[in-house]
Structure formats: C-alpha cells, structure tokens
C-alpha cells in the first residue's frame, strides 16, 4: 500500500477550539469553512484533517510535494485510497466559498 500524504493536524481539536473570537491568530475563513463544509461526529469531533502531500506519491503529480490539503480519507475497504478535500490555502483565502474539489482515488484515470 502506498502512502500519499502524512497527517499533520491535531487529532482532537474541536470547532470551538479555533473560534476567531478566542484569538486573532485563528483564521475566520477556516472557522467559517469548517462550520459550513466539515463533517461532524455526534461527540463534536470532525472528520477533516490536514495532510501534507508526500514526495513521490501519486498526489505529488497533481499538487506538488508538501502541499497541504484539508479533508478526509474514506477507508471504506482495505486498500481504499479515496480522499475528498481541498487545498488548505483555498480555505484560508476563500472561507466557506471554497468548494471541496480534490478527489484522489485508486481508480482515478488521471493517476492523481
């Protein structure tokens, strides 16, 4: 199994932890995007995570090594490499207007 990206985010962060009113260092755009586009669990956690594209991976061809993506893998079956997300910089710049566009799939004909 090949690895496409390393997780670089905080595994237990909650939406309220990054509310911009708590600190000017928290991005209003990220907070807005998470409120409107993220997928939440009943306990308040969310499925989205920040990933860094690894050198030599299939995703490197499409995004470049080191690119940060925010989203979630699907892991519906063993060997599943499907991923849904967006470049983190798009979220930071556009907020909730940024749409989830990235689909990295083992069956992707483009080889991303």
PyMOL commands that set and color helices and strands:
alter all, ss='L'
color gray80, all
select helices_A, chain A and resi 15-18+20-22+28-37+58-63+88-97
alter helices_A, ss='H'
color red, helices_A
select strands_A, chain A and resi 5-7+49-53+68-73+83-87+102-104
alter strands_A, ss='S'
color yellow, strands_A
deselect
rebuild
show_as cartoon
